[in-house]
């Protein structure tokens, strides 16, 4: 492993409720986050940074953000979050007052330098609406920020995917103005990845010629109902987070996204015995 490599963990859709409350009457999202924080702390090499890509709270209320801060307190890694459709910009500003927000009010966009990478966190939330949009100020900020450097690779993070995943009730609440984002991405080749959340399950495609992912959640997954057989439903599937590993190289280097399951599993076991032979 190159000492210059950079590892960015992404967790998403925490949906923290008040202490003792279950999401949808079934999912203990607080316990799920505790397991996720433990997994992040134990992972080696330690991630250089953690991005929380939206829906940190569930309702949202100030009590939920206070509880979220207590749950995140054991995390030994630096982190930053961006709002999802379940969040409140004002309550997030109050909960994370030291964050490096680009604006004193409005969208909670952030630019964070991690070694040789620029992490650009985009606020795609729309007040009291499930869908996402990047407003004019965010698009202008993104274009100018990307233009400020020609040689630093950039990873973009936001809550709402700029593409349809095939799950009907989620596709109608994705990033509705993705067509306005696309020309900015194409104009700046240093964008190496667009990483999103919202759908609670892993997915991969390309958008404007750039690899684009959806991060799985640490709690529950949106049902993969590609046949449109059911009303909006969820399943409790194996939880996971994404690890975006950047390796230096020609041009802007290479980004590889790993899905990391959360939990205790059998292994690791050797492939080869003491004699060097394959077992």
Secondary structure as UniProt FT lines:
FT   TURN            3..4
FT   STRAND          6..11
FT   TURN            19..20
FT   TURN            24..26
FT   HELIX           29..42
FT   STRAND          49..53
FT   HELIX           62..72
FT   TURN            73..74
FT   STRAND          79..82
FT   TURN            85..86
FT   HELIX           89..95
FT   TURN            96..98
FT   STRAND          110..114
FT   TURN            115..116
FT   STRAND          117..121
FT   TURN            127..128
FT   HELIX           136..147
FT   STRAND          153..157
FT   HELIX           168..171
FT   TURN            172..173
FT   TURN            176..177
FT   HELIX           178..187
FT   TURN            189..190
FT   STRAND          191..196
FT   STRAND          203..207
FT   TURN            208..209
FT   STRAND          210..214
FT   STRAND          221..222
FT   TURN            226..227
FT   STRAND          234..235
FT   STRAND          240..247
FT   TURN            251..252
FT   STRAND          254..261
FT   TURN            274..275
//
